[in-house]
Amino acid sequence: MRHDKIKSYSSGRFLITNGDLWNASGVRLGVDIAVMDGKVIKIEKDINRSDFAGFKEIKAKGLVILPAGVDAQVHLRVPGQEQKETAESGLWAAVSGGVGALLTMPNTKPVLDNLATLELAKREVAGSEAETGVKVLFSAAMTMGQRGRECVDFDVLARGGVSAFTDDGVGVADDGVMLQVFRGAAPTGLPLLQHAEVPGHGGVLAAGPVQKVIGSVPYPESAEVDMVDRDLRLLKQVPEARYHVLHISAAGTLKSVNEARRSGLKVTCEVSPHHLFFTSEEIKEDNSAFKMNPPIRSASDRDRLQEALASGDCDFMATDHAPHEREVKTTNFKTSAFGTTGLETSLRVLLELWNRGILSETRLVDAWATAPARFLGVSSSFGVIAEGRLFNAVVCDVKASSAIVSESDFVGLSRNSCFVGSSLPGRILATVLGQKIHYMNGFDSGFL
């Protein structure tokens, strides 16, 4: 398997020494972290080693320890799309990228819109969850079959253990149905994740050089903004509902979201790594990994998204990890499938923004782990490294020079990453999830 390059061990007692600890609440330099049975029992500078005799040591001098990532939008493709991704390949991709928990999307085969499919999906991921330590959370569709006509049974699915509802990949176009969605889901307290896209625009790329070359109509900003504005008008009738905008691509959407928040509505939003990094001017004509929905837009949109993530106007980052087999990601932008992968490169994109001074250490951690953990209701286990808490963390060389991303870097099943060929900083050296310790990139730190 491709994840053979990751060395994995289990240990009930280990000590990480002399590393810099980044949390959303602050940074501590040169600390030791003692972990027993998956929980942090001590964080201290120059810890008394005699108190921890027999603990295996992970030497972290010059390295950063930060909470494992929580990714609130992943197409794990389970069940029924094993040609794109399997539970095994997807969760090892998460480990490789430092992600410890993820929310998988319901556009599976069959669509996850009922308890039977939910239970099937849980069974399919259970073995890989146990092997990797990655926690999988499930979203269910908002409408049956994601067809936008009939609502799912929100209460039954919530009691069955889903963490959110979404028709991701398809916006709910009918006003009456969307109002029913708000009313049906509100009592569950779970968030509604909208793929904001008014249908019928016919675009596959935002305005830009490649869009002009292939002769397609531009995918307009209004397709996203208008659906969000419609939803926010409906939300005023059901203000107790939680509304979340997936993968924002346009500056205009941010304006609408923040106006709604100021009015007291329960509105949140996220941004994906590719929208933070690229512009429509940089899309490569022969690489359909750059075809995703919503599309990469202008430099002004990209810059506003970066600013919003830094300020908190955008709540957190989520990858929209969308693996595909090569046969459907052809070089023809008009017919190729939408989607790019993201699990394995997302932290390095945030480190690029940190290198540029756009993100502080604390805001990077918040956008990467703490805020999405809170959003998904798993903040008791993820998002913070502190005494008495489960230890779900990444050991990273944040000062590692930028390196070109290549297909050989990936352990997931698919290779349709728009970041292949781009230069990104940082090296993830270990992902530690409770008692599961995964080393990569040649790191072993004397643990063996």
BELLIN-V779250 format. One line per field, one symbol per residue. ss: DSSP state (H for helix, E for strand, - for the rest). A space follows every 50 residues. Layout:
# BELLIN-V779250
ss->???
This chain:
# BELLIN-V779250
ss->-HHHH-EEEE--EEEEEEEEEEE--EEEEEEEEEEE--EEEEEE----HH HH---EEEE----EEEE-EEEEEEE-----------HHHHHHHHHHH-EE EEEE----------HHHHHHHHHHHHHHHHHH--EEEEEE--EHHH---- E--HHHHHHH---EEE--------HHHHHHHHHHHH----EEEE------ ----E---HHHHHH---E---HHHHHHHHHHHHHHHHH---EEEE----- HHHHHHHHHHHH----EEEEE-HHHHH--HHH-----HHH--------HH HHHHHHHHHHH----EE---EE---HHH-----------E-----HHHHH HHHHH-----HHHHHHHHHHHHHHH--------------E-EEEEEE--- --EE--HHH-------------EE--EEEEEEE--EEEE---------
